[in-house]
Amino acid sequence: MRAPCAGKRAGIWREHLLPALLHWLHSLLAATLLGLIAPSIVPGAGQALAGTLDKAAVTRLFPSPLMVGDRDAALPVWPLFKNDLTSSVLVGYVFESIDLAPVPGFSGTPINLLVVLDAKGGFTDVKVLSHHEPVFLEGLGNGALVQFVDQYRGLSLQQHIRIGPGAGVGRGGNTSHVAGATSVLIDGVSKATASVRIVNQSLLASALAVARAKLGFAAGRSPDQVGHILLDKFSVMDAQALRKAGLVTSRAWRHRDIEATFAGSAGEGQDALALQQPDALFSELLVAHLNVPTVGRNLLTPRAWRYLSDWLAPGDHAFLVATRGRYSFVGDNYVTGAVPELLTLSQGDLPIEIRDMDVDGRPLLPPDWLGPDARWRIVKVISAASLDPAAPLDFALGVVRSKGQILAEKVRKDYTLRVQLPSAWVEAARSNEKNWHSIWTDRAAELALLVLSLAGLSVALGKPGWFTRDATRLTRIRLAWLLYTLVFIGWYAQGQLSIVNLTALIHAVLAGRSLEFFLYDPMTVLLWAFVAVSLVAWGRGTFCGWLCPFGALQEWIAQLARWARLPQLHLHSRTDARLKRLKYGVLAAVVVMPFFSSVWTDRLVEIEPFKTSITLMFDRAWPFVAWVVALLVLNVFVYKAYCRYLCPLGAGLAVLGRLRRWAWLARRAECGQPCQTCRHRCSYQAIEKTGAIDYDECFQCLDCVAIHDSDKLCAPRILATRKGRVIPVHALPVTPPTGART
């Protein structure tokens, strides 16, 4: 009696509910796409990808009493002035970050900030002009990004700005920095750690470009692209030993050397003593890099070393500079705590600003420097100057001569001492060290766990025999792995690969930008690297079947539906094949759109439910949540419908999966001819009637492998077992007929 009822129910599903479900899915998809191409909700998200402001717009933003000057011809900045009685005083500079540091975000498009930098390198204001960051576009919302950049107001380039955990920003939290501090910590944004680091790099890089060109900051490199002093290396040395080791450097100039450089200028012959005593010492300049523990701890008193260590922020540098002889940069007019006038520092032909530090305690100079003519100061270089301790430094002693009493003609000559730390005391910049370096370091434990788990998955897929011998064991192991994928890779580590990664790549390539922005998300980099290898080895299914968090969520929901005995709809093979083509159309639309419009690309990729369900964990506007819920409800009845029929990322991986070199899932000659067991039990409908596996649609669940290796499930194996079985025949006892004589 059960078979007719089951057939009747299947007929009802096929004839009535299937068309209804498909019609509902089509309507929902159409409505969603229509909503996605509506005007953007996020202000400024669709603006141009270059500087968008002109002088009139800047003037509206900064009205009287402020005055906006003409845009600089060499640098895309507007000077900002304020009237001070009869004169105009420079307040700072206004610029757009995209003009100076167009660092791509995760959409491949740079975030554009309006920045006001005052005359001392402080951030007067920072505003978001435009962005295409997926996590903020109708995700966390534009307000979370605005709150993050608001924290820079009142900070300075001369401070070491660090980004802390996302505790509060975007949710009404307070910043944790203290204005004026040497090192400050600002709140990050939870679920957008990599994005806000890109914002930080874009802001600081563009501001440094302005500060170096207009405010006298050194035009050095990024602080994360320089060498590092080996702070754990220390030896006890006196001043003479330090000199011998190359840690203290000096150079002397005689009167004749100075006179030779002034020859032919107005300063020639203006020093009578130099003419009288040409071989006498004019000046000797000595420099020592105090950041090196062997230098600082040996030359300074313990109290001075502690003071210096407390006041040097990460990236700052301090130097002991001394002179002896007749001439010194420390003259009668020398101002403590100011920038020395007669001592300059440069690196790679670029000037670096040095500032005097007031440190108590006379340093331990060489014995021949103990005379009354020895003068010394400690000078500091801030981290924003990006000084590279592994590269040569040029300290120059300036000498000024004048000729004439009235309207005297002055001539200045500089005498350079080159300083180079020996390689034993400093580590040169590594070629792969970028601003993303700290992210990889901070997430080292998570990345190690991911690498170990991927290695384990590789072994399991390469030799699946142990856990496919028992179908129940396979189910339990697979569900446990998918729970790990959903919770750790997806919700915790935010490692959901997305079609946005592909559109970002296209945007960056079209604009000729660096792909470095991908390195701000190390989980994504490692997952893509593994997927690239697995595509060649096994095909598309390794990611889609084992590493996609949204796929794992769908599979768990489907399993719960099975346990609840909810009806499951198995589509006709022709209908299934036609629907599977749909995802390739979605992929084509998504891939083509970046060539025409960034705004429409942002809207079209919202067909992916990954950002809503995994990245933001359903903390999003209701239309997006409704779309995800609809897909998950559909998955209850049509197994992993989104993955099989709509996912553009899955379609892209299927295309790339054609690189697969091996048909690695075991098959028999009897598979499909006549045995159809695996085909009928494949939830993905990825096995053809001939028994061949369609690797473009296979999710590598290994159910067919478990059947193939089972003596209880695989029909050919069952038949083979039965053919070899010997059935014993036993003689039955003879029972005489009733009434017969014995």
C-alpha positions in Angstrom: 0.0 0.0 0.0 2.9 2.4 0.6 4.3 2.4 -3.0 1.1 3.8 -4.6 0.9 6.5 -1.9 4.5 7.5 -2.4 4.1 7.6 -6.1 1.0 9.8 -5.7 2.8 12.2 -3.4 5.7 12.4 -5.9 3.3 13.2 -8.7 1.7 16.0 -6.7 5.2 17.5 -6.0 6.2 17.2 -9.7 3.0 18.4 -11.2 2.0 21.2 -8.7 4.6 22.1 -6.2 7.6 22.1 -8.5 6.2 24.6 -10.9 5.1 26.7 -8.0 8.5 26.6 -6.4 10.3 27.5 -9.7 7.9 30.3 -10.4 8.4 31.6 -6.9 12.2 31.4 -7.3 12.1 33.2 -10.6 9.9 36.0 -9.2 12.1 36.4 -6.1 15.2 36.6 -8.2 13.7 39.1 -10.6 12.5 41.3 -7.7 15.9 41.1 -6.1 17.8 42.1 -9.2 15.3 44.9 -9.7 16.0 46.1 -6.2 19.8 45.8 -6.8 19.7 48.1 -9.8 17.7 50.8 -7.9 19.6 53.9 -6.9 22.3 53.2 -4.3 21.4 53.8 -0.7 24.9 54.5 0.4 25.8 58.2 -0.2 28.8 58.7 -2.4 29.3 55.0 -3.2 28.9 55.6 -6.9 31.0 58.7 -7.4 33.9 58.9 -9.7 37.1 57.0 -9.1 39.3 60.1 -9.2 39.4 63.4 -7.3 35.9 64.7 -7.5 36.1 68.2 -5.8 36.8 71.5 -7.5 37.6 74.8 -5.8 33.9 75.8 -5.6 33.1 72.5 -3.8 36.0 72.9 -1.4 34.9 76.5 -0.7 31.4 75.3 0.2 32.9 72.8 2.6 35.1 75.5 4.2 33.3 78.8 4.2 34.4 82.1 5.7 36.4 83.0 7.8 38.4 80.3 6.1 39.7 80.9 2.6 40.6 78.3 0.0 43.6 79.0 -2.2 44.2 77.8 -5.7 45.0 74.1 -6.2 48.7 73.5 -6.2 50.1 73.0 -9.7 52.5 70.2 -8.6 50.4 68.4 -5.9 46.6 68.0 -5.9 46.0 70.0 -2.7 44.2 73.2 -1.8 45.9 75.4 0.7 43.5 76.6 3.5 44.0 80.1 5.0 42.6 82.2 7.8 42.7 86.0 8.1 44.9 87.2 11.0 44.5 91.0 11.2 46.3 92.2 8.1 47.8 88.9 6.9 46.6 85.5 5.9 47.8 82.5 7.9 48.2 79.0 6.5 45.8 76.7 8.4 46.6 73.6 6.4 45.9 71.7 3.2 42.8 70.0 1.9 43.1 67.0 -0.4 41.4 63.8 -1.5 43.2 60.5 -0.6 42.4 59.0 -4.0 44.6 61.6 -5.8 47.7 60.7 -3.7 47.3 57.1 -2.4 44.6 55.3 -4.4 44.8 52.0 -2.4 42.2 49.6 -3.7 39.6 48.2 -1.3 38.1 44.8 -1.5 36.0 45.7 -4.4 39.2 46.7 -6.3 38.2 50.3 -6.1 40.0 52.8 -3.8 38.2 54.4 -0.9 38.2 58.2 -1.3 38.6 60.4 1.8 38.6 64.1 2.2 41.4 65.1 4.5 42.3 68.4 6.1 45.9 68.4 7.4 47.1 71.3 9.5 50.4 73.0 9.3 51.9 70.8 11.9 50.8 67.5 10.5 47.7 67.1 12.5 44.3 65.8 11.2 41.8 68.6 11.4 39.1 66.6 9.7 38.7 63.4 7.8 35.5 62.5 5.9 34.4 59.6 3.6 33.7 60.9 0.1 33.1 57.6 -1.7 33.7 53.9 -1.3 32.7 50.5 -2.7 33.6 48.3 0.3 31.3 45.3 0.2 31.2 44.9 4.0 29.9 48.5 4.4 27.6 48.7 1.4 24.3 47.9 3.0 26.2 45.6 5.4 27.5 47.2 8.5 26.3 50.4 6.9 28.0 53.6 5.9 27.8 54.9 9.5 30.3 52.4 10.8 32.9 53.6 8.3 32.1 57.2 9.1 32.5 56.6 12.8 35.9 54.9 12.2 37.4 57.8 10.2 36.0 60.3 12.7 38.6 59.0 15.2 41.4 60.5 13.3 40.2 64.0 14.0 42.7 65.6 16.4 45.4 63.0 15.8 48.7 63.7 14.2 51.2 62.2 11.7 53.8 62.5 14.5 51.9 60.0 16.5 52.1 56.2 16.2 48.5 55.3 15.3 47.5 51.7 15.9 44.1 50.0 15.2 42.7 48.0 18.0 39.9 45.4 18.0 36.4 46.4 16.7 34.8 46.9 20.1 32.3 49.6 19.6 32.9 51.4 16.4 29.8 51.3 14.3 27.8 50.3 17.4 28.0 53.5 19.4 31.3 52.8 21.1 34.0 55.3 22.1 37.5 55.7 20.8 40.3 54.8 23.1 43.0 57.3 22.1 44.3 60.2 24.1 45.0 63.4 22.2 48.6 64.4 22.2 49.9 61.0 23.2 53.0 59.6 21.4 51.2 56.3 20.6 47.4 56.1 20.2 45.0 53.2 19.8 41.8 53.7 17.8 38.9 51.3 17.6 38.7 49.0 14.6 35.4 47.7 13.1 34.3 44.2 13.9 33.9 42.1 10.7 35.7 44.8 8.7 39.3 44.5 10.1 41.0 44.3 6.7 38.9 47.1 5.2 39.7 49.6 8.0 43.4 48.8 7.7 43.2 49.7 4.0 41.5 53.0 5.0 44.3 53.6 7.5 47.0 53.0 4.9 45.2 55.2 2.3 44.8 58.0 4.8 48.4 57.9 6.2 50.0 57.4 2.8 48.2 60.4 1.3 48.8 62.6 4.3 52.5 61.7 4.4 52.8 62.7 0.8 51.4 66.1 1.6 53.4 66.4 4.8 56.7 65.5 3.0 56.1 67.9 0.1 54.6 70.9 2.1 55.4 70.5 5.7 59.0 69.4 5.7 58.5 65.8 6.6 61.0 63.4 5.1 60.0 61.8 1.8 61.0 58.3 3.0 59.3 55.0 2.6 56.4 53.4 4.5 57.4 52.4 8.1 56.7 48.8 7.3 59.1 48.8 4.3 62.3 49.6 6.2 65.0 47.6 8.0 64.9 46.8 11.7 67.5 47.2 14.4 68.2 43.9 16.2 67.0 44.9 19.7 67.9 41.6 21.3 71.6 41.9 20.5 73.8 43.5 23.1 77.5 43.5 24.0 79.5 45.5 26.6 81.8 47.9 24.8 83.6 51.1 25.6 83.7 54.1 23.2 86.9 52.9 21.5 85.4 49.4 20.9 82.3 50.9 19.5 84.3 52.9 17.1 86.3 49.8 16.0 83.0 47.9 15.5 81.7 50.6 13.2 78.9 51.6 15.6 80.4 55.1 16.2 81.4 57.0 13.1 83.3 60.3 12.8 85.0 62.5 10.2 87.3 65.5 10.5 87.8 68.5 8.3 91.0 70.7 8.4 91.0 74.4 7.6 92.4 73.7 4.1 89.4 71.4 3.4 87.0 74.1 4.2 88.9 76.8 2.3 89.0 74.6 -0.8 85.2 74.3 -0.9 84.7 78.0 -0.6 87.2 78.7 -3.4 85.6 80.8 -6.1 82.7 82.0 -4.0 82.1 85.1 -1.9 83.2 83.1 1.2 86.7 82.6 -0.2 89.4 84.0 2.1 87.0 85.2 4.7 88.5 83.1 7.6 91.8 84.6 8.6 92.7 81.8 11.0 92.1 79.2 8.4 94.6 80.9 6.1 97.1 81.1 8.9 96.8 77.5 10.1 95.7 75.4 7.1 96.5 72.1 8.8 94.7 72.8 12.1 91.4 71.0 13.0 88.4 72.9 11.9 85.7 70.5 13.1 85.2 66.8 13.6 81.7 65.3 13.5 80.7 62.1 15.4 77.4 60.2 15.1 76.1 57.1 17.0 72.8 55.4 16.5 71.4 55.2 20.0 68.5 52.8 19.1 71.1 50.0 18.9 71.2 48.6 22.5 74.9 48.1 22.3 75.4 51.8 21.5 72.7 53.4 23.7 73.3 51.3 26.8 77.1 51.7 26.6 77.2 55.4 25.8 74.3 56.7 28.0 73.8 56.5 31.7 71.1 54.0 32.9 68.8 56.9 33.7 69.3 58.5 30.3 68.8 55.1 28.5 65.5 54.5 30.4 64.3 58.0 29.6 65.2 57.6 25.9 63.5 54.2 25.7 60.3 55.6 27.2 60.1 58.5 24.8 60.9 56.7 21.6 57.7 55.3 19.9 57.9 52.4 17.5 59.7 53.7 14.3 61.4 56.6 16.1 65.2 56.9 16.0 67.6 58.8 18.2 71.2 59.8 17.4 74.1 61.1 19.5 75.7 63.9 17.5 78.9 65.5 18.7 81.5 67.9 17.4 85.0 68.9 18.6 87.4 71.5 17.3 86.9 75.1 16.5 83.4 74.8 14.9 80.2 73.2 16.1 76.6 73.1 15.1 75.8 73.8 18.7 76.5 77.6 18.7 75.5 80.5 20.9 72.2 80.8 19.2 71.3 77.0 19.4 67.8 76.4 20.7 67.2 73.3 22.8 64.3 71.2 21.6 64.2 72.8 18.1 65.3 71.8 14.7 69.1 72.4 14.4 70.0 75.0 11.8 73.5 73.9 11.0 72.9 70.1 11.1 70.9 68.3 8.5 70.1 64.6 7.8 69.2 63.0 4.5 68.7 59.5 3.2 68.7 58.7 -0.5 68.9 62.4 -1.4 65.7 63.0 0.6 65.7 65.3 3.6 64.7 63.9 7.0 63.8 66.3 9.8 65.7 66.0 13.1 64.7 67.6 16.3 66.8 68.2 19.5 65.9 66.1 22.6 66.8 67.2 26.1 68.4 64.2 27.7 70.2 64.5 31.0 73.6 62.8 31.6 76.8 63.3 29.7 77.4 60.4 27.2 80.6 58.3 27.3 82.6 59.8 24.4 86.0 58.5 23.3 88.9 59.7 25.5 90.2 62.1 22.9 86.8 63.8 23.0 87.0 64.9 26.6 88.4 68.4 25.9 86.5 71.7 26.4 85.8 72.1 22.7 83.6 68.9 22.6 79.9 69.7 22.2 77.1 67.1 21.9 73.3 66.8 21.5 70.8 64.0 21.1 68.5 64.4 18.1 65.3 62.5 17.3 63.7 61.3 14.0 60.0 60.5 14.2 58.5 57.4 12.7 56.5 59.3 10.1 59.9 60.1 8.4 60.2 56.4 7.5 64.0 56.3 8.2 65.6 53.1 7.2 68.3 52.1 9.8 69.7 49.5 7.4 70.4 52.1 4.6 73.2 54.8 4.6 72.5 58.1 6.4 74.1 61.4 5.5 74.6 63.9 8.3 75.8 67.3 7.1 77.5 70.0 9.1 76.6 73.4 7.6 79.2 76.3 7.5 78.1 79.8 6.7 80.5 82.6 5.6 79.5 86.2 4.7 81.2 89.0 2.8 80.6 92.6 3.4 79.2 94.7 6.3 76.0 96.2 4.7 73.8 93.8 2.7 76.4 91.1 3.4 76.5 88.2 0.9 76.2 84.8 2.6 77.4 81.5 1.3 76.7 78.1 2.9 78.6 74.9 2.4 77.7 71.5 3.8 80.2 68.8 4.9 78.8 65.3 5.0 79.5 62.3 7.2 78.0 59.1 5.9 76.8 56.7 8.6 76.1 53.0 7.9 75.2 50.5 10.6 77.1 47.2 10.2 74.9 44.4 9.0 75.5 42.4 12.2 73.4 44.9 14.1 70.5 45.5 11.8 68.1 43.5 9.7 67.5 44.8 6.1 64.0 45.3 4.8 62.5 42.1 3.5 61.1 42.3 -0.1 57.7 40.9 1.0 57.3 43.2 4.0 54.3 45.5 3.3 51.8 47.3 5.4 49.8 44.1 5.6 52.6 42.4 7.4 51.2 43.0 10.9 47.9 41.4 9.9 49.5 38.1 9.1 51.5 38.3 12.3 48.5 39.0 14.4 46.5 36.2 12.9 49.4 33.6 12.9 47.5 31.2 15.1 44.4 31.2 13.0 46.4 30.9 9.8 48.3 28.0 11.3 45.1 26.2 12.2 43.8 26.8 8.7 46.9 25.4 7.0 46.8 22.3 9.2 43.2 21.7 8.5 43.7 22.1 4.7 46.6 19.7 4.9 44.3 17.2 6.7 41.6 17.7 4.1 44.1 17.1 1.3 45.2 13.8 2.9 41.5 12.8 3.4 40.5 13.5 -0.2 43.7 11.9 -1.6 43.1 8.7 0.4 39.5 8.6 1.5 39.4 4.9 2.1 39.2 4.8 5.9 36.2 7.0 6.4 34.3 6.0 3.2 34.2 2.3 4.2 31.3 3.1 6.5 28.5 5.4 5.2 27.6 6.4 8.8 31.1 7.3 9.7 31.5 9.4 6.5 28.3 11.3 7.3 29.5 12.1 10.8 33.0 13.2 9.7 31.6 15.3 6.9 29.1 17.1 9.1 31.7 17.7 11.7 34.0 19.2 9.1 31.2 21.4 7.7 30.5 22.7 11.2 34.2 23.7 11.4 33.9 25.4 8.0 30.8 27.3 9.0 31.9 28.4 12.5 35.6 28.8 12.2 36.4 29.5 8.6 33.2 31.5 8.0 31.8 33.2 11.1 35.0 33.5 13.1 37.8 33.9 10.6 35.7 35.6 7.9 37.2 33.3 5.2 34.2 33.2 2.9 35.5 33.4 -0.7 33.2 35.4 -3.0 32.6 36.5 -6.5 33.5 40.0 -5.2 37.1 38.8 -5.1 36.9 38.3 -8.9 35.2 41.6 -9.6 37.8 43.3 -7.4 40.6 41.7 -9.5 39.0 42.9 -12.7 38.5 46.5 -11.3 42.2 46.6 -10.2 43.5 45.3 -13.5 41.4 47.7 -15.5 42.7 50.6 -13.4 46.3 49.4 -13.5 46.4 49.1 -9.7 48.4 46.8 -7.5 46.8 43.7 -6.2 48.4 44.2 -2.8 45.0 44.9 -1.2 44.3 41.1 -1.3 47.1 40.6 1.2 45.1 42.5 3.9 42.9 39.4 4.1 45.3 36.5 4.8 42.5 33.9 5.2 41.2 34.7 1.7 44.7 34.5 0.3 45.4 31.1 1.8 42.0 29.7 0.8 42.4 30.9 -2.8 45.9 29.4 -3.0 44.5 26.1 -1.8 41.6 26.3 -4.2 43.9 27.0 -7.1 45.8 23.8 -6.4 42.7 21.7 -5.7 41.1 22.8 -9.0 43.9 21.1 -10.8 43.9 18.0 -8.6 40.2 17.5 -7.9 38.1 20.1 -9.6 35.5 22.6 -8.3 34.0 20.4 -5.6 36.8 20.7 -3.1 35.8 24.3 -2.2 32.1 24.0 -2.9 31.7 20.8 -1.0 34.1 21.3 1.9 35.3 24.9 2.3 32.3 27.1 1.5 30.8 28.4 4.7 27.4 29.2 3.1 27.4 25.8 1.5 28.1 24.2 4.9 25.2 26.1 6.3 22.9 24.9 3.6 24.0 21.3 4.1 23.4 21.4 7.8 19.9 22.8 7.3 19.2 20.1 4.6 20.4 17.4 7.0 18.1 18.8 9.8 15.2 18.7 7.3 16.0 15.1 6.5 16.0 14.2 10.2 12.7 16.0 10.5 11.4 13.9 7.5 10.4 16.9 5.5 9.6 16.1 1.9 12.6 16.3 -0.5 12.2 17.3 -4.1 14.4 15.5 -6.7 14.1 17.4 -9.9 13.8 15.7 -13.3 17.2 15.4 -14.9 16.3 17.6 -17.8 14.9 20.3 -15.5 18.0 20.1 -13.3 20.3 20.4 -16.3 18.6 23.5 -17.6 18.6 25.2 -14.2 22.3 24.5 -13.8 23.0 26.7 -16.8 21.5 29.6 -15.0 24.5 30.2 -12.8 26.7 30.7 -15.9 24.5 33.5 -17.1 24.7 35.1 -13.6 28.5 34.7 -13.8 28.7 36.3 -17.2 26.7 39.3 -16.0 28.8 39.8 -12.9 32.1 39.5 -14.9 31.1 41.8 -17.6 29.6 44.5 -15.4 33.0 45.9 -14.0 33.9 46.9 -17.5 30.9 49.3 -17.5 30.0 50.4 -14.0 31.4 49.9 -10.5 28.0 50.9 -9.0 26.1 48.3 -10.9 28.7 45.7 -10.1 28.2 46.5 -6.4 24.5 45.9 -6.8 24.7 42.8 -9.0 27.0 40.9 -6.7 24.3 41.1 -4.0 22.8 38.0 -5.6 25.4 36.3 -3.4 24.1 35.6 0.1 27.6 35.2 1.6 28.0 38.7 2.9 24.6 38.7 4.7 24.8 35.2 6.2 28.5 34.7 6.8 30.3 38.0 6.9 27.6 40.0 8.7 25.8 37.0 10.4 22.4 38.3 9.3 23.0 41.7 10.9 21.7 43.6 7.8 18.7 45.3 6.3 15.6 43.1 6.0 15.5 42.8 2.2 18.9 41.1 2.1 18.1 38.9 5.1 14.8 37.9 3.4 16.7 36.9 0.2 19.0 34.6 2.3 16.2 33.2 4.3 14.3 32.4 1.0 17.3 30.6 -0.3 17.7 28.6 2.8 14.0 27.7 2.8 14.3 26.5 -0.8 17.3 24.4 0.3 15.1 22.6 2.7 13.1 21.1 -0.2 15.5 21.4 -3.2 18.9 20.3 -2.0 21.5 23.2 -2.1 19.5 24.9 -4.9 21.5 28.1 -4.7 24.9 26.3 -5.1 23.7 24.2 -8.0 21.6 26.8 -9.9 22.6 30.4 -9.1 26.0 30.7 -7.5 28.3 32.7 -9.8 31.4 31.8 -7.8 30.5 28.1 -8.2 30.1 28.7 -12.0 33.5 30.3 -12.1 35.1 27.5 -10.2 33.4 25.0 -12.5 34.9 26.8 -15.5 38.4 26.8 -13.9 37.8 23.2 -12.8 38.3 22.2 -16.5 42.0 22.3 -15.6 41.5 19.1 -13.5 44.0 16.5 -14.6 42.5 13.3 -13.0 39.2 11.5 -12.9 40.0 10.6 -9.3 36.6 9.2 -8.1 36.6 5.5 -8.5 34.2 3.9 -11.1 33.5 0.4 -12.3 32.6 -0.9 -15.7 29.2 -1.8 -14.3 28.5 1.8 -13.2 25.6 3.0 -15.3 25.6 -0.2 -17.3 23.4 -1.4 -15.7 23.9 -0.2 -12.1 22.3 3.2 -11.4 22.6 3.2 -7.5 25.1 6.0 -7.3 23.2 8.1 -9.8 19.9 7.8 -8.0 21.5 8.5 -4.6 23.6 11.6 -5.7 21.9 14.6 -4.1 23.7 16.9 -6.5 22.5 14.9 -9.6 26.1 15.0 -10.8 26.3 11.4 -12.1 25.2 10.7 -15.7 23.2 7.7 -16.8 26.4 6.2 -18.2 27.8 6.2 -14.7 30.3 9.0 -15.5 30.7 11.8 -13.0 30.1 15.3 -14.1 33.0 17.0 -12.2 31.7 20.5 -13.1 28.7 19.7 -10.9 30.3 17.3 -8.4 30.6 18.6 -4.8 32.9 15.7 -3.7 30.6 14.6 -0.9 32.1 11.1 -1.4 28.8 9.4 -1.0 29.4 7.6 -4.3 32.8 6.5 -3.0 31.2 5.0 0.1 28.7 3.1 -2.1 31.5 2.0 -4.5 33.4 0.5 -1.5 30.5 -1.1 0.2 29.6 -4.8 0.1 26.1 -3.8 1.2 25.3 -0.8 -1.1 27.2 -1.4 -4.4 25.2 -3.7 -6.6 28.2 -5.1 -8.6 29.9 -6.0 -5.4 26.8 -7.6 -3.9 26.4 -9.7 -7.1 30.0 -10.7 -7.1 29.8 -11.8 -3.5 26.7 -13.8 -4.2 28.3 -15.6 -7.1 31.1 -16.8 -5.0 28.9 -17.9 -2.1 28.4 -21.7 -1.5 25.0 -22.7 -0.3 25.1 -25.9 1.8 22.4 -28.6 1.1 21.2 -30.7 4.0 19.1 -33.9 3.7 15.7 -33.6 5.2 14.4 -36.4 7.5 11.9 -38.7 5.8 8.5 -38.6 7.5 6.2 -41.7 6.7 2.7 -41.0 5.4 -0.1 -40.9 7.8 -1.5 -44.4 8.4 1.4 -46.2 6.9 2.8 -49.2 8.6 6.1 -49.1 10.2 
